[in-house]
C-alpha cells in the first residue's frame, strides 16, 4: 500500500478525506493516482488531521520508498 493510500485510509476513504480536508473528491483521487500530495496542500492535510483527530504527521506525507 502506498503512503498516500495509508494516509487516506486513516481519514476513512477518499470521500471522507475530501470532506475533512475540504477539497473535492476528484482532487483527493488525483493525489491517490499520482501517489503524492502537492506541497501546496500538505498544510491543509495536516490541519485537517489535527482537527479530526487523524494520526498523521508531516513525515507521513513524504514517501519512504527508495527507487532501486
Backbone bond lengths (Angstrom), bond angles and torsions (degrees), N, CA, C in turn:
res aa  C-N    CA-C-N  psi(-1)  N-CA   C-N-CA  omega(-1)  CA-C   N-CA-C  phi
1 X - - - 1.453 - - 1.531 108.20 -
2 X 1.317 116.10 134.19 1.462 120.53 -178.87 1.529 110.84 -72.54
3 X 1.311 116.35 162.26 1.462 119.53 -179.98 1.528 111.00 -64.30
4 X 1.325 118.63 -31.44 1.460 120.96 177.92 1.522 109.93 -69.96
5 X 1.317 117.32 -41.71 1.469 120.87 177.38 1.528 110.31 -60.97
6 X 1.315 117.20 -38.33 1.469 121.14 178.22 1.520 110.26 -65.23
7 X 1.330 117.08 -44.76 1.472 121.20 178.48 1.515 110.20 -60.17
8 X 1.324 117.08 -47.73 1.466 120.59 -178.91 1.523 111.14 -64.23
9 X 1.315 117.39 -37.09 1.465 120.70 177.38 1.527 110.86 -63.19
10 X 1.310 116.92 -35.03 1.465 119.55 177.84 1.529 111.48 -66.66
11 X 1.329 116.87 -30.09 1.464 120.96 175.18 1.530 110.89 -78.11
12 X 1.295 117.78 -18.14 1.458 122.83 -179.37 1.519 110.35 124.36
13 X 1.320 116.78 -65.22 1.461 123.12 176.96 1.530 107.03 -167.50
14 X 1.311 116.97 -174.67 1.466 120.58 -176.64 1.530 110.86 -61.22
15 X 1.328 117.17 -46.12 1.469 119.89 -178.57 1.531 112.27 -64.53
16 X 1.311 116.45 -42.85 1.468 119.88 177.99 1.524 110.62 -65.01
17 X 1.315 116.64 -41.80 1.471 120.23 177.77 1.524 109.51 -60.93
18 X 1.315 116.93 -44.50 1.463 120.86 -179.90 1.528 110.86 -60.34
19 X 1.318 116.28 -44.62 1.463 120.32 179.72 1.520 111.00 -63.04
20 X 1.314 116.79 -45.82 1.462 121.36 -176.60 1.529 112.44 -71.67
21 X 1.329 117.23 -36.58 1.470 121.45 -178.89 1.532 110.50 -85.16
22 X 1.324 115.68 -12.73 1.468 122.29 179.66 1.520 112.15 64.97
23 X 1.322 114.34 47.82 1.464 122.88 174.59 1.527 107.26 -130.80
24 X 1.322 118.37 155.95 1.468 120.08 176.52 1.535 110.88 -63.87
25 X 1.333 117.17 147.10 1.472 119.13 177.54 1.525 112.86 -55.49
26 X 1.331 117.35 -32.20 1.466 119.62 179.78 1.528 111.45 -62.92
27 X 1.316 117.35 -33.53 1.465 121.49 178.08 1.528 109.88 -68.07
28 X 1.323 115.83 -45.87 1.471 120.51 179.65 1.529 109.81 -62.66
29 X 1.325 116.38 -42.49 1.469 120.48 178.05 1.525 110.49 -62.54
30 X 1.315 118.04 -38.47 1.468 121.87 177.22 1.526 110.00 -61.50
31 X 1.324 116.84 -44.95 1.468 119.82 177.36 1.524 109.49 -56.56
32 X 1.325 115.13 -42.72 1.465 120.07 -177.91 1.529 110.59 -63.43
33 X 1.328 116.90 -45.56 1.460 118.91 -178.40 1.527 111.82 -69.89
34 X 1.333 117.59 -30.41 1.459 121.46 178.17 1.529 111.98 -85.17
35 X 1.327 115.85 -10.93 1.460 123.24 -179.28 1.529 112.08 57.59
36 X 1.351 114.56 40.77 1.470 119.36 176.97 1.516 109.39 -161.57
37 X 1.304 114.31 149.80 1.457 121.92 172.19 1.520 105.42 -108.41
38 X 1.324 117.67 121.46 1.465 119.79 -177.98 1.530 111.56 -57.24
39 X 1.301 115.81 146.16 1.471 120.97 179.73 1.523 111.24 -54.74
40 X 1.326 116.78 -33.67 1.469 120.50 -178.61 1.525 112.91 -70.14
41 X 1.329 117.77 -12.98 1.466 121.53 -179.89 1.527 113.18 -110.56
42 X 1.311 117.43 -7.81 1.460 119.62 -174.59 1.524 113.26 -63.74
43 X 1.320 117.68 -37.85 1.468 120.03 178.23 1.528 110.70 -63.31
44 X 1.331 117.12 -38.09 1.465 120.99 178.62 1.528 110.77 -65.85
45 X 1.311 116.90 -37.82 1.465 121.08 178.37 1.525 109.86 -65.17
46 X 1.330 116.72 -46.06 1.470 120.53 179.87 1.530 111.37 -64.79
47 X 1.318 116.91 -40.51 1.472 120.59 179.00 1.523 110.29 -64.95
48 X 1.319 117.22 -42.30 1.469 120.96 178.87 1.526 110.20 -64.51
49 X 1.312 116.36 -40.87 1.460 120.03 178.48 1.526 110.54 -60.78
50 X 1.308 116.59 -43.70 1.466 120.09 179.23 1.530 111.37 -64.57
51 X 1.340 116.48 -44.68 1.468 121.06 -179.87 1.519 113.04 -60.50
52 X 1.339 115.62 -35.99 1.459 120.52 -173.27 1.529 113.35 -104.69
53 X 1.332 116.87 8.03 1.460 120.03 177.51 1.523 114.22 67.80
54 X 1.329 115.88 31.71 1.465 121.01 178.84 1.527 107.88 -92.60
55 X 1.326 116.08 130.03 1.463 121.90 -175.73 1.531 111.18 -78.63
56 X 1.344 115.38 87.72 1.461 121.94 177.84 1.524 107.78 -138.97
57 X 1.321 115.31 136.05 1.463 120.39 175.98 1.524 109.06 -118.11
58 X 1.296 116.37 169.78 1.466 121.08 177.93 1.541 110.69 -58.22
59 X 1.308 117.12 -35.89 1.460 120.99 179.80 1.522 111.75 -63.00
60 X 1.336 116.92 -30.24 1.468 120.81 179.32 1.530 112.35 -66.50
61 X 1.322 116.80 -22.99 1.470 120.92 -177.59 1.522 113.04 -78.68
62 X 1.328 115.63 -11.48 1.459 121.02 -177.90 1.530 109.22 -102.57
63 X 1.321 117.57 124.82 1.462 118.74 -179.32 1.517 111.18 -65.13
64 X 1.317 116.06 142.47 1.461 120.57 -179.67 1.521 112.01 -104.31
65 X 1.338 117.30 -5.93 1.463 120.36 179.06 1.524 108.88 -69.24
66 X 1.300 115.62 136.57 1.462 120.82 178.98 1.524 107.54 -110.75
67 X 1.328 115.74 127.20 1.473 119.67 179.35 1.520 109.77 -70.53
68 X 1.312 115.91 140.38 1.470 120.90 -179.58 1.506 111.05 -88.33
